[in-house]
Amino acid sequence: MSRILQMLLLIFSSLLLMGSRNIGSAKKLEGKVYTLIIFISDTTDQWTTQQKNQMIQQVIDAEDWRSKQAQVYGKTLAFEHGSYGLETDIELSNLPEGLASGKEDVSILIRTMQKIGFKNNEDLNAHIQADHIQVLLFLKKNGNSYSMPFEEGLDSIYELEAVVLYEKFEEHLPLCTACIAHETLHIFGAWDLYKTFQTTAKQEEIARKRYPNSIMLRTTYNIFDLEIDPRTAWRIGWRETKPTNGEFFRPYSPPPEKR
């Protein structure tokens, strides 16, 4: 199993994460955070009550871990929760594949909001009235989880920030609690520290030396083996001072594909 756990480093996907710090519905990871949990399936396979309870418990465990990490930096966190699809799944067609390509489907959030009765992001924000909102879309499907942070220059319809979380990576690899924490940290501004389509092998090499236990570098099925490193703490609002060479880990924008 240890070899499989090491592989988890390679199966996360995030969209372009150039600078989502302090904007969108998830600004700084501090104070009260509202977590909206939505269970989604298509017509082929539905969530069971037991599976939903398991996912909710993992969300709570991920939040507890973040609260303990916040205390290290002198911050406090409190989470409130809401849900849709708890009794009956929210059904959508054409669930995204989650292929770790950097081109994942972001329309699923808008489709979901409309399905549950909200016209737009402003409509939901008015309903919840919270300073920080994170939406967790649990898909009854295998795939690579990814985040949808709001970036400067995007249309305001994307201001509501969410993560897409698949039930399993593969048939024998269930979603881990550390994955939930990892992906939600992205929408508060965290950057990846492992090699992706947007980060380099050199960045990962340096991160392994400086932050070997960072949750933005690797994940395991025991989240308490991990920590929030000082650079990530700065990105999510827990440190005011930028770490030395903090910009070294900034993701780069890949060149456009040739047509």
C-alpha positions as CSV (number, residue, x, y, z in Angstrom):
1,M,0.0,0.0,0.0
2,S,2.9,2.4,0.6
3,R,3.7,2.5,-3.1
4,I,0.0,3.3,-3.8
5,L,0.1,6.1,-1.3
6,Q,3.2,7.6,-2.9
7,M,1.2,7.6,-6.2
8,L,-1.4,10.0,-4.7
9,L,1.1,12.8,-5.3
10,L,0.4,12.5,-9.0
11,I,-3.3,12.2,-9.1
12,F,-4.5,15.6,-8.1
13,S,-5.6,18.2,-10.6
14,S,-6.2,22.0,-10.2
15,L,-7.2,24.6,-12.7
16,L,-5.0,27.6,-13.4
17,L,-4.0,28.8,-9.9
18,M,-2.1,32.0,-10.6
19,G,-3.4,34.2,-7.8
20,S,-6.7,33.4,-6.1
21,R,-5.6,34.9,-2.8
22,N,-8.1,37.2,-1.0
23,I,-10.7,37.2,-3.8
24,G,-13.8,35.1,-4.6
25,S,-16.1,33.5,-2.1
26,A,-13.2,31.9,-0.2
27,K,-10.9,34.8,0.6
28,K,-8.8,34.1,3.7
29,L,-9.0,30.9,5.7
30,E,-9.9,32.5,9.0
31,G,-12.9,33.1,11.2
32,K,-16.2,31.5,10.2
33,V,-16.2,29.4,7.0
34,Y,-19.4,28.1,5.5
35,T,-19.1,24.7,3.9
36,L,-21.8,23.7,1.4
37,I,-21.8,20.0,0.7
38,I,-23.6,18.7,-2.4
39,F,-23.9,15.1,-3.4
40,I,-24.2,14.6,-7.2
41,S,-24.7,11.5,-9.3
42,D,-26.0,10.5,-12.8
43,T,-28.7,8.0,-13.5
44,T,-26.2,5.0,-13.5
45,D,-25.0,5.0,-9.8
46,Q,-26.3,6.8,-6.7
47,W,-24.7,7.5,-3.3
48,T,-25.9,5.4,-0.4
49,T,-26.6,7.0,3.0
50,Q,-23.6,5.2,4.5
51,Q,-21.3,6.6,1.8
52,K,-22.7,10.1,2.3
53,N,-22.1,9.9,6.0
54,Q,-18.5,8.7,5.4
55,M,-17.8,11.7,3.1
56,I,-19.3,14.2,5.6
57,Q,-17.2,12.7,8.3
58,Q,-14.1,13.1,6.2
59,V,-15.0,16.7,5.5
60,I,-15.3,17.3,9.3
61,D,-11.9,15.5,9.9
62,A,-10.3,17.7,7.2
63,E,-11.8,20.8,8.9
64,D,-10.6,19.7,12.3
65,W,-7.1,19.2,10.9
66,R,-7.1,22.7,9.4
67,S,-8.3,24.2,12.7
68,K,-5.4,22.6,14.5
69,Q,-3.0,23.8,11.9
70,A,-4.4,27.3,12.2
71,Q,-3.7,27.3,15.9
72,V,0.0,26.9,15.1
73,Y,-0.1,30.2,13.4
74,G,-2.2,31.9,16.0
75,K,-5.4,31.8,14.0
76,T,-8.9,30.4,14.8
77,L,-11.3,28.7,12.5
78,A,-15.0,27.8,12.9
79,F,-17.0,25.9,10.3
80,E,-20.7,25.9,9.6
81,H,-22.4,23.4,7.2
82,G,-25.2,23.1,4.8
83,S,-26.0,20.4,2.3
84,Y,-28.0,19.5,-0.8
85,G,-28.6,15.9,-2.0
86,L,-28.4,14.4,1.5
87,E,-31.7,12.5,1.1
88,T,-31.8,12.2,-2.7
89,D,-28.8,12.8,-4.9
90,I,-28.7,15.9,-7.2
91,E,-28.8,14.3,-10.6
92,L,-26.7,15.7,-13.5
93,S,-25.8,14.3,-16.9
94,N,-22.3,14.4,-18.3
95,L,-20.4,14.4,-15.1
96,P,-16.8,15.6,-15.7
97,E,-14.1,13.0,-16.1
98,G,-11.4,14.5,-13.9
99,L,-8.4,13.6,-16.0
100,A,-5.8,15.9,-14.3
101,S,-5.4,17.7,-17.6
102,G,-5.9,21.3,-16.3
103,K,-8.9,21.6,-18.6
104,E,-11.5,20.2,-16.3
105,D,-15.1,21.2,-16.5
106,V,-16.0,24.3,-14.5
107,S,-19.6,24.5,-15.8
108,I,-20.7,21.8,-13.3
109,L,-20.9,24.3,-10.5
110,I,-23.2,26.6,-12.4
111,R,-25.3,23.6,-13.5
112,T,-25.5,22.4,-9.9
113,M,-26.5,25.8,-8.6
114,Q,-29.3,26.1,-11.1
115,K,-30.4,22.5,-10.4
116,I,-30.9,23.2,-6.7
117,G,-32.8,26.5,-7.4
118,F,-30.3,29.4,-7.4
119,K,-30.3,31.7,-10.4
120,N,-26.6,32.7,-9.9
121,N,-23.8,33.1,-7.4
122,E,-25.2,36.3,-6.0
123,D,-28.5,34.5,-5.2
124,L,-26.7,31.8,-3.2
125,N,-24.5,34.4,-1.4
126,A,-27.6,36.3,-0.4
127,H,-29.1,33.1,0.9
128,I,-26.1,32.0,3.0
129,Q,-24.7,35.4,4.0
130,A,-21.3,34.3,5.0
131,D,-17.9,35.9,4.7
132,H,-16.2,32.8,3.4
133,I,-18.0,30.1,1.4
134,Q,-16.6,26.9,0.0
135,V,-18.7,24.5,-2.1
136,L,-17.8,20.8,-2.1
137,L,-19.3,18.9,-5.0
138,F,-19.1,15.1,-4.3
139,L,-19.4,13.1,-7.5
140,K,-20.4,9.5,-7.5
141,K,-17.6,8.6,-9.9
142,N,-13.9,7.8,-10.1
143,G,-11.6,10.6,-11.1
144,N,-8.9,13.1,-10.1
145,S,-10.3,15.8,-7.8
146,Y,-9.8,19.4,-8.7
147,S,-10.5,22.9,-7.5
148,M,-12.1,25.9,-9.1
149,P,-10.6,29.1,-7.6
150,F,-11.7,32.5,-8.7
151,E,-9.1,34.5,-10.6
152,E,-8.8,38.2,-11.4
153,G,-10.3,38.8,-14.9
154,L,-12.8,36.0,-14.8
155,D,-16.5,36.7,-15.2
156,S,-18.3,37.2,-11.9
157,I,-20.4,34.1,-12.4
158,Y,-17.3,32.2,-11.3
159,E,-16.8,34.1,-8.1
160,L,-18.4,31.3,-6.1
161,E,-15.4,28.9,-5.4
162,A,-15.7,25.2,-5.3
163,V,-13.9,21.9,-5.4
164,V,-15.0,18.7,-7.3
165,L,-14.3,15.6,-5.2
166,Y,-14.7,12.1,-6.7
167,E,-15.7,9.2,-4.6
168,K,-12.6,7.3,-5.6
169,F,-9.4,7.9,-7.6
170,E,-9.6,4.4,-8.9
171,E,-11.6,1.4,-7.8
172,H,-9.1,0.4,-5.1
173,L,-8.2,4.0,-4.1
174,P,-10.9,5.8,-2.1
175,L,-10.9,9.6,-1.6
176,C,-8.6,10.5,1.3
177,T,-9.3,13.2,3.9
178,A,-6.0,14.9,3.0
179,C,-7.3,15.3,-0.6
180,I,-10.3,17.3,0.7
181,A,-8.0,19.5,2.7
182,H,-5.6,19.9,-0.2
183,E,-8.2,20.9,-2.8
184,T,-10.0,23.3,-0.5
185,L,-6.8,25.0,0.4
186,H,-6.4,25.9,-3.3
187,I,-9.6,28.0,-3.3
188,F,-8.1,30.0,-0.4
189,G,-5.0,30.7,-2.4
190,A,-2.6,27.8,-1.9
191,W,-0.3,26.6,-4.6
192,D,0.8,23.1,-5.5
193,L,4.4,22.1,-4.6
194,Y,4.6,19.0,-6.7
195,K,5.2,18.8,-10.5
196,T,2.0,19.4,-12.5
197,F,1.1,21.0,-15.8
198,Q,1.7,24.3,-14.0
199,T,4.6,23.7,-11.7
200,T,8.1,22.4,-12.5
201,A,10.3,19.5,-11.4
202,K,12.7,22.1,-10.0
203,Q,10.0,23.6,-7.9
204,E,9.1,20.2,-6.5
205,E,12.7,19.4,-5.8
206,I,13.2,22.5,-3.7
207,A,9.8,22.0,-2.0
208,R,10.9,18.5,-1.0
209,K,13.9,19.9,0.7
210,R,12.1,22.8,2.4
211,Y,8.6,21.5,3.1
212,P,8.8,17.6,3.0
213,N,5.5,17.2,5.0
214,S,3.5,19.9,3.3
215,I,0.0,18.9,2.3
216,M,0.5,20.9,-0.9
217,L,3.5,18.6,-1.8
218,R,2.0,15.2,-1.0
219,T,-0.9,13.4,0.7
220,T,-1.4,10.2,2.7
221,Y,-4.3,8.5,4.3
222,N,-3.1,9.8,7.6
223,I,-3.6,13.5,7.4
224,F,-1.8,14.1,10.7
225,D,1.5,13.1,9.0
226,L,1.1,16.4,7.1
227,E,1.2,20.1,7.9
228,I,0.6,23.5,6.4
229,D,4.0,24.9,5.5
230,P,4.9,28.6,6.1
231,R,4.6,29.5,2.4
232,T,1.1,28.0,2.2
233,A,0.2,29.8,5.5
234,W,1.2,33.1,3.8
235,R,-0.9,32.3,0.7
236,I,-4.1,31.5,2.7
237,G,-3.8,34.5,5.0
238,W,-2.2,33.1,8.1
239,R,1.1,35.0,7.7
240,E,1.3,38.6,6.7
241,T,5.0,38.4,5.8
242,K,5.9,36.7,2.6
243,P,8.5,33.9,3.2
244,T,11.9,34.4,1.7
245,N,11.8,33.4,-2.0
246,G,8.1,32.7,-1.6
247,E,7.4,33.7,-5.3
248,F,9.7,31.0,-6.5
249,F,6.8,28.5,-6.1
250,R,4.3,30.6,-8.1
251,P,2.6,28.5,-10.8
252,Y,3.3,29.5,-14.3
253,S,0.8,29.7,-17.1
254,P,1.5,27.1,-19.8
255,P,1.8,28.4,-23.4
256,P,-1.4,28.1,-25.5
257,E,-1.7,25.0,-27.6
258,K,-0.9,25.2,-31.2
259,R,-3.9,24.7,-33.5
